[in-house]
Amino acid sequence: MTFLRIFTAAVGVLLAGGELARWWGQQQLMPLAFDEVLVAAGMLWAAWAGRRIGLTTAWGAFCGFTLSLLVPTLDHLLHGPPKESAGFYAVVLTAMLAVGLGTLVAVLRLTREPSPAR
């Protein structure tokens, strides 16, 4: 569980940091980076709180968010209009989705185990 909490925090920091670095100094920073920062904040809160339901929710939101970015990217790649970086983003988003789904499965498996006595 500790590893999942640390991993969740690390992915949240990378998600927010990458998006803030991408749009830093541009006027579109807040509207375009808001969704990533919001998901990252949820992941950081879940890692800090350490509750299984929070981790499950955070990774579910991460997977849903990643999928919502992947589908339009694949649409551009397969059906146009052509986008310069669609291939690169499709590979990165697919890898992110795979990591997210793998971690979500790991967290869900933890929820099947009995909780320690309180």
Order of alpha helices (4+ residues) and beta strands (2+ residues): alpha-alpha-alpha-alpha
